[in-house]
Amino acid sequence: MQTLTRRLSRPTCKFAVVRPSWTSPLPTATLRLNHTSSNQGSKDVDSRFTHFGFQTVREEEKESLVKGVFNSVASNYDVMNDAMSMGVHRLWKDEYVSSLRPGARGPLKCIDLAGGTGDIALRILDYARENYADRETSVDVVDINGEMLKEGYKRFKKTMYHNTPQVRFIESNAQALPEEQFPDNTYDLYTIAFGIRNCTSVPDVLKEAYRVLKPGGTFACLEFSRVTNPLFNMLYDQYSFSVIPMLGSILAGDRESYQYLVESIRKFPPQPEFAKMIQDAGFATGGLHEGKGGAWTDLWGGIACIHRGVKV
């Protein structure tokens, strides 16, 4: 796992990223960091356990383990997603954002969680501009991992949105967004793509999503999910457990991180269970089924899935 040890110069721009003095320096303007412990009592007595891939770990340990994985893969994140999805994650992300139609009803204030590399934020801003001449929609890109935010900041420096109020990069925990920084009823759209399965407590993430959205605001999650066709599922399992870790070794020199990512998909709740969790957080969804009128839409037979809910 890499540890960032050198301080880089701060550009003066609208990419607001703020950090307290005790955190390790990051290369963006200012970095906001809110790491909260999942442990609510004595580690020896009151610790709860969760999964890290197929391993069982203490809840308070998972955050640092996941952070280590993404520190390792940050510079090769697109390569990682190409390996995980056979290259079609880019099409899924396009479909995900176009299904939300940002800008169709006027400018939106958006928050993109686990969005460090900025690929969803960039798609949101491009879609609003290209389809509705909207240059007022804005996105707060939030990630717990500073290395991922570094990659997103570098990506946005090449775009017209750099040094504008349309995007900010903020380091924070999706499970415990500081209320002074993320007030109640603030955002029109909350997105999280290929990130929620890595969180220690999915219900806490959903609770925070509900809190920061305005009434009528939309929660939208794109995530790897459960393949519904048995034959396709068998082939996908073979690809996942045999090919993807090998590609991790070849492309990134990191088999272990890719092995975890494959395992994390298998530990994430299936579509109906996750849809019920979204409902339990207070969101209105479609029926507990896939497709028209349903709570989710499967992509490529369930390899990935789009879930949506509305704050009521």
DAWO-V241624 format. One record per run of one state. SS is the DSSP state (alpha for helix, beta for strand, coil for the rest). FROM is the first residue (numbers start at 0). TO is the last residue. If there is no record, write none. Layout:
# DAWO-V241624
SS|FROM|TO + SS|FROM|TO
This chain:
# DAWO-V241624
coil|0|47 + beta|48|51 + coil|52|53 + beta|54|57 + alpha|58|84 + coil|85|87 + alpha|88|99 + coil|100|101 + beta|102|102 + coil|103|104 + beta|105|105 + coil|106|107 + beta|108|112 + coil|113|117 + alpha|118|131 + coil|132|136 + beta|137|142 + coil|143|144 + alpha|145|155 + coil|156|165 + beta|166|170 + coil|171|185 + beta|186|192 + coil|193|194 + alpha|195|197 + coil|198|200 + alpha|201|211 + beta|212|223 + coil|224|228 + alpha|229|251 + coil|252|253 + alpha|254|266 + coil|267|269 + alpha|270|279 + coil|280|281 + beta|282|283 + coil|284|285 + beta|286|289 + coil|290|292 + beta|293|298 + alpha|299|301 + coil|302|302 + beta|303|310 + coil|311|311
